[in-house]
């Protein structure tokens, strides 16, 4: 992941457990969505990645 290269370990620490534990259940989707919302709310990513994450959060793939 590029997050490691940038040193943004907070974002990685929030999202990685939800990503690794995602098995496709509704509960897993909710956990991942929550983790991504937390990363987005922290506003620790560069602006382009912040915008990209906002798009991902709004996509139907996480619903």
C-alpha positions as CSV (number, residue, x, y, z in Angstrom):
1,X,0.0,0.0,0.0
2,X,1.2,3.5,-0.7
3,X,0.0,4.7,2.7
4,X,3.1,3.0,4.2
5,X,5.4,4.8,1.8
6,X,3.9,8.1,2.8
7,X,4.2,7.3,6.5
8,X,0.5,7.7,7.1
9,X,0.3,5.0,9.6
10,X,-2.9,6.3,11.3
11,X,-4.9,5.7,8.1
12,X,-3.4,2.3,7.7
13,X,-4.0,1.4,11.3
14,X,-7.7,2.3,11.1
15,X,-8.4,0.6,7.7
16,X,-6.2,-2.5,7.7
17,X,-8.0,-4.6,10.3
18,X,-11.4,-4.0,8.6
19,X,-9.8,-4.8,5.2
20,X,-8.2,-8.0,6.3
21,X,-11.2,-9.2,8.2
22,X,-13.7,-8.5,5.3
23,X,-15.4,-11.7,4.3
24,X,-18.3,-10.1,2.4
25,X,-20.9,-10.2,5.1
26,X,-23.1,-7.2,6.0
27,X,-21.3,-6.8,9.3
28,X,-17.9,-6.8,7.6
29,X,-19.1,-4.2,5.1
30,X,-20.4,-2.0,7.9
31,X,-17.0,-2.4,9.7
32,X,-15.1,-1.5,6.6
33,X,-17.4,1.5,5.9
34,X,-16.9,2.8,9.5
35,X,-13.1,2.4,9.2
36,X,-13.0,4.3,5.9
37,X,-15.3,7.0,7.3
38,X,-12.8,7.4,10.2
39,X,-9.9,7.7,7.9
40,X,-11.8,10.3,5.8
41,X,-12.9,12.3,8.9
42,X,-9.3,12.4,10.2
43,X,-8.3,14.3,6.9
44,X,-4.8,12.9,7.1
45,X,-4.5,11.9,3.4
46,X,-3.3,14.1,0.6
47,X,-6.1,16.0,-1.1
48,X,-6.3,13.8,-4.1
49,X,-6.4,10.6,-2.0
50,X,-8.9,12.3,0.3
51,X,-11.2,12.9,-2.7
52,X,-10.7,9.4,-4.0
53,X,-11.6,8.0,-0.6
54,X,-14.8,10.1,-0.5
55,X,-15.8,8.6,-3.9
56,X,-15.2,5.1,-2.6
57,X,-17.2,5.7,0.6
58,X,-20.1,7.0,-1.6
59,X,-20.0,4.0,-4.0
60,X,-22.5,1.3,-4.1
61,X,-19.8,-1.3,-3.4
62,X,-19.8,-0.4,0.3
63,X,-23.6,-0.5,0.7
